[in-house]
Amino acid sequence: TRRSSDLPEGTPAPLIPALIIIETISLFIRPLALGVRLTANLTAGHLLIQLISTAVIVLIPIIPILSILTIIVLFLLTLLEIAVAIIQAYVFVLLLSLYLQENI
């Protein structure tokens, strides 16, 4: 059955099948796009931590004092990454629940 909220009022009959297909696809794409966004944000943070960790390993024998400062930055970045992960997960769940409430 067709819900009145699926289509704009006064939609010409020949466009109805195409609009139903487009609306159905958009319903599946929204949660997928949220998942991609969450994955990209978390991966970016992990890559940055990996790069700084590699810099620390390289700097230890060359410039020990700079490597200690880099370790402190790495620790602070790790705390920031944990906070970002929590916020991203919260936003993901919030938006997903809003999308599901809107369409179920």
DRENMIRO-411089 format. One record per atom (N, C-alpha, C): x, y, z; residue in one letter. Coordinates in steps of 0.2 Angstrom, whole numbers, plus 2048, in hexadecimal, padded with zeros to 3 digits. Layout:
// DRENMIRO-411089
XYZA/...
***
This chain:
// DRENMIRO-411089
8047FA800T/800800800T/804806800T/80280C7FDR/8058127FDR/803817802R/80881A806R/80781F80BR/807825807R/80382A80AS/802830807S/808834808S/80D83380DS/81383680ES/818834809S/81782F806D/81D82D801D/81D8317FBD/8188347F9L/8188387F3L/81583F7F4L/8178447F0P/81484B7F1P/80D84B7EEP/80984F7F1E/80284F7EFE/8028527E8E/7FD84F7E4G/7FD8517DDG/80284E7D8G/8058497DAT/80A8457D6T/8078427D0T/8098447CAP/8068417C4P/8078397C4P/8028357C2A/80282E7C2A/80882B7BFA/80A82D7B9P/81082A7B6P/81782A7BAP/81782F7BFL/81D8307C3L/81D82C7C9L/81782A7CBI/8178267D1I/81C8207D2I/81C81C7CDP/8218167CEP/8288187CFP/82A81D7CBA/8318207CCA/8328237D2A/82E8277D5L/82E82A7DBL/82F8257E1L/82B8207E0I/82B81B7E6I/8318177E6I/8348167E0I/83B8137E0I/8408177E3I/84081E7E1I/8458237E3I/8448237EBI/83E8247EEE/83D8247F5E/84081E7F9E/83E8187F6T/8418127F9T/8488127F9T/84C8137F4I/8538137F3I/8568187F9I/85381E7F9S/8558237FES/854821805S/84F81D806L/84E81A80DL/85481580FL/85781280AF/85C80D80CF/86381180BF/863816808I/86A819807I/86B81D80DI/867820811R/868825817R/86C82181CR/86A81B81EP/86E818823P/875816821P/87581481BL/87B812818L/880818817L/87E81E816A/882824816A/88482581DA/880824822L/882826829L/88782182BL/88781B829G/88C81682AG/893818827G/89281A821V/89981C81DV/89C822821V/898827823R/89A82D826R/89D82B82DR/89A826830L/89D824837L/8A4821836L/8A481C831T/8AA81982FT/8B081D82DT/8AE822829A/8B3827826A/8B682B82CA/8B282D830N/8B4832836N/8B982E83BN/8B782883CL/8BB824841L/8C182183EL/8C1820837T/8C781D834T/8CC823833T/8CA829832A/8CE82F832A/8D2830838A/8CE82F83EG/8D2830844G/8D782B846G/8D5825844H/8DA81F845H/8E0820840H/8DF82283AL/8E5823836L/8EA829839L/8E782E83BL/8EB83383EL/8EF831844L/8EB82D848I/8EF82A84EI/8F582584CI/8F3821846Q/8F981D844Q/8FE821841Q/8FD82683EL/90382B83BL/90782E841L/904830846I/90783384BI/90B82E84FI/908828850S/90C822853S/91282184FS/912820849T/91781F845T/91D824845T/91A82B846A/91F830847A/92383084DA/91F82D853V/92282D859V/928827859V/926822855I/92B81C855I/93181F851I/93082384CV/936825848V/93A82A84CV/93782E850L/93A834853L/93E83285AL/93C82C85DI/93F82A863I/94782A863I/94A82785EP/95182685DP/95482D85BP/950831857I/953837854I/95383D859I/94D83F85BI/94B844860I/947842865I/94A84086BP/94683D870P/941842873P/943848874I/93F84D877I/93884E873I/93984F86CL/934850868L/92F84A868L/932844868S/92E83E869S/92983E86FS/92C840874I/92884187BI/92284687AI/92384B877L/91E850875L/91984D870L/91B84986CT/917846867T/91384186AT/91583D86FI/912838873I/90C83C877I/90D84287AI/90884587DI/903847878I/90484A872V/8FF84C86DV/8FB84586BV/8FF84086BL/8FB839869L/8F683786EL/8F8838875F/8F483787AF/8ED83B87AF/8EF842879L/8E9846878L/8E5845872L/8E884386DL/8E4841867L/8E083B868L/8E283686CT/8DF83086DT/8D9832871T/8D9836876L/8D383887AL/8CE83C876L/8D1840871L/8CC84386CL/8C983E868L/8CC839866E/8C9834861E/8C4830865E/8C582F86BI/8C082B86FI/8BA830870I/8BB836871A/8B583B871A/8B183B86BA/8B583C865V/8B283C85FV/8AE83685DV/8B183085FA/8AD82A85EA/8A7829861A/8A782C867I/8A182B86BI/89B830868I/89E836866I/89983B863I/89683885DI/89B835859Q/899833852Q/89482D853Q/895829858A/890823859A/88982685BA/88A82B860Y/88382E862Y/87F83185CY/883835858V/880838852V/87D83284DV/88182D84CF/87E828848F/87882584AF/878823851V/872820854V/86C825854V/86D82B855L/868830855L/86583184FL/869832849L/866833843L/86382D840L/866827841L/86382183FL/85C820842L/85B821849S/85582084CS/850825849S/85282C848L/84E830845L/84B82E83EL/85082B83AY/84E829833Y/849823834Y/84A81F838L/846819839L/83F81B83CL/83F820840Q/838823843Q/83482683DQ/838829839E/83582D834E/83182882EE/83482282EN/83281E828N/82F81782AN/82F816831I/82C810833I/825811836I/
***
